[in-house]
Amino acid sequence: MNKKYERIDRMVKLYLDKRIYSIESCMKAAYAFIENYYIFLEMDEKDIIVEIKKKDMSERITEEDIGEFYNELLNQSVREIVYKKTKNIREIIMARALHSECLSTGNVEDEIDDEGYKLENIAHDWFEVKNEERN
């Protein structure tokens, strides 16, 4: 595989084909690196251009750093594919869960225990209750 990148002093510019990688996947991959790197994103007609520079100015970007970025980019791309392919099933699951919560199987008034909602049964000082339990 021919990785397209160029080194400029302590920075690396990656040229990522827009037909393969989405801007969302690139942004998510870049986000995973922001603790130790400065990341700059831009686009031209055919590529997403990612500039990577280490925050520690005494260090250079290594082949391992570039490989780690490509691995994270692949990870985020696969996550995006899975998200798109499972969108419908997630919507169905959410709709069924919310729908079953909205349905009432009986008379709501019969289900409410008025004794449980009297002020004297609710408004208690937590510390007093705990002290009474200990004694």
Secondary structure, 3 states (H helix, E strand, C coil): CCCCEEEECCEEEEEEECCCCCHHHHHHHHHCCCCCEEEEEEECCCEEEEEEEECCCCCCCCHHHHHHHHHHHHHHHHHHHHHHHCHHHHHHHHHHHHHHHHCCCCCHHHHCCHHHHCHHHHCCCHHHHHHHHHC
